[in-house]
Amino acid sequence: MQQAEYAKAWGARGIMIQPPMRYKSDHRETVTYFKTVADSTELPIMIYNNPVDYKIEVTLDMFDELQVCKNITAIKESTRDVINVTRLINRFGDRYKILCGVDPLAMEELCLGADGWVAGLVCAFPKETVAIYNLVKAGKIAEATKIYRWFMPLLELDIHPKLVQYIKLAEAQAGIGSETVRAPRLALVGKEREEVLKIINDGIATRPEL
């Protein structure tokens, strides 16, 4: 609740929250946690549903109970199960905005009705990310697919535990950022850095014309 107050005081226009990270809360505890935060603020809230990395899934039954919180308006869908987009739409219609949170599944989820994309590699390749989104929403699937296939080796950098280092390196290579990361993360070195650099540089060398 305190963090939500800070967010509003500092000018945030919305917040994203995920289940508790240091304790594997059950159904009742998870719902209560989200409701408590939602009731403490007027800011719109996006719930980050990432059971792969954070070990707690926000289930459809949980989202059903959370409908009473009018300021819970969106879901960052990161279950890595593309079927979940259809499940959410079938059950809740347009009650929640659904945004794909897994780069290598973005086009699939957009085609299935996701409203948006919380992207990672957009930090290094913004034009290509926006192009895929706009083309899918315009129904130009073949054109979007061509860019998406080129993009895939880069997008897969987003699902590694070191995604921050990988994306920061991509930003540096693209000339719009740096490799600097905050501890305990460290910049990449040695063979790992060389392998990631090859993926990034190969992508830059074959970058499609938009």
N, C-alpha and C positions, 0 to 999 in steps of 0.2 A: 504493500500500500504506500509506503514511504517513497519507493522508487516511482510510482505512478504520480505522486504529488510533485516530486522533483521534475518529472518529465513535463508536466503541465506548466510548472513555474519557469522552466527553461525554454518554453515555446514549442514543445512537441505538439504535433497535430494528431497523433495517434501513437499507440504502443503495441508491441508484439510481445506476447508472453508464452512460455512453455511450461509444462508440468514441473514440479519440484525436481531438482537435479541430484540432490544428495540423499534422497529417500524415495524408494519405489512406492509411491502412494497408490492406494486402491481406488476403485470407482468413486466411492463416496468422498474420499479425501481429495481426489483430483477435481471433481466438480465443485466441492466447497472452496477449494483454493481459487479456482477461476472466478466463481461467483463473488468471493470476498474482494478480490482485486477489482472486478467490474463494478461492484457496488460502491467502491471507494473513489471512483473517478467518473467524469463525464466524457473523457477521451474515448474515441472509438478504439476497439481492440481487435487485433488479429491473433488467433491462436496458432502457435507453431506446433504442428503435429509430426514429430520425427521420432518414432519408436525405435528406428534402427540405431540411431546414435544416442538417444537419451532414455531408452528402455521402458518408456511408458507410452502406450497408445491412447490417444483420445478417440474413443469409440463413437459410433453413430448414436448409441444410447446416451452417451455423455453429452454429445452435441444437442440431442433432443432436450435434455434437461436444461441446457444452457440457453435455449431459445428465449427464456424469460428475461435474460440480460440483453436489453435492446442495443447496448453499445458493444456487444460482441458481434462484430459484423463480417469478419473474414477469417479464412483458414489458409495458412501456409501448408499446403498438402505435400508432405515429405515422407509418406509411408513407403514410397517406392512401389506401390501397388496401383497401377493406373486404373484398375477397376474401381478404386475408391472414389474417383471423380464421379463416375456414373452412380454409385451407391448414394453419394451425398446429394446429387441432383434429384435422383428418384425419391429420396426421402424428404428433402427440405426445399426443393424447387430453387427459387432465387433468394431464400432467407439469408444464406451466407455467400459472400463472394469467395470463390475458390481460386487460389493462386498456386501454381506449381512451384515447388521449392527445390526441385531436383533437376539440374540442368540437362542431363541426358534423357530425361523423359518429357521435356517441355513441349515439344511439338505434339507428341502423342496426347498429352493432357489438354493442350489447347484445342486439338481437333475433337476431343471428347466433351468440350464445353467449359473448360477452365476459363475463368475471366481474365487471368493475368499470369505473370511469371516473375517470381522473386529470383532474379538471376545472379549468378556468381561471376561467370566469365564476361558479363556485360562490362565489368570494370576495365577490361582490356580490349574488348571487341564490341563497343556499344552499337555501332551501325548495323552489324550483322545480327545482333540480338533483336534490335527493334525491327529490322527487316523481316525476320522470321515471324515475329508476332503480327505485324501488319499484314503480311501476305496470308497467313492462316486465317486471320479475322476477315480478310477480303475474299476467302474461298479459293485463293490461288495456291493450291496445295502442291502442285508439281514444282512451281517456282520456289516455294518455301523448302521443299524436300531437297532440292539441289544444294541450297545453302546449308541446310541442317546436316547433310551427309558430310560436307566439307568440315563443318564445325565439330562433329562428334568427338574426334580424338581430343580436342581441346575441352569440350564440355565434360568429358569424363574425368578431367582433373578436379572437378568440383565434388566428387564423391570419395575422395581420399582423405584420411585423417589430417594430412598436411595440405588441405585445400587452400588454406590461407597463404602458405609459402608459395604454392604453385601459382595461385592467381596473382600474387604480388610480383612474382618473377615474370609472368605474362604481361602485367602492366608495364614493367620496366622495359621489356623487349619491344612492346608496342609504343613506347615513348610517352606514356601518360601516367607513370607512377614510379615507384621504387620498390626494392626488395625488402625494405625495412619492416621488421615485425617486432611485436612486443613479446617479452619473456613471459612464459618459459619457451615460447617458440624461438627457433633460431633459423637464420637464413640457410638455404640449401648449400651443400658442399659435395665435392667428389662425384662419384658415378651417378648418384641420384640426380644431382643438379644437371649433369650432362644429358641424362635420359629425358628429363622434363624439358630442358632447353631444346632438344631435338624436336619434340612434339610441337613446342611453341613456334620454333623457327620454321619448321616444315609448314605449319599452318599459315604463318605470315607470308611465306614464299609463294603459296598457292591461293592466297586470299582472293575470293571471287569479286568481280566487279558488280556493284549494285546499281 
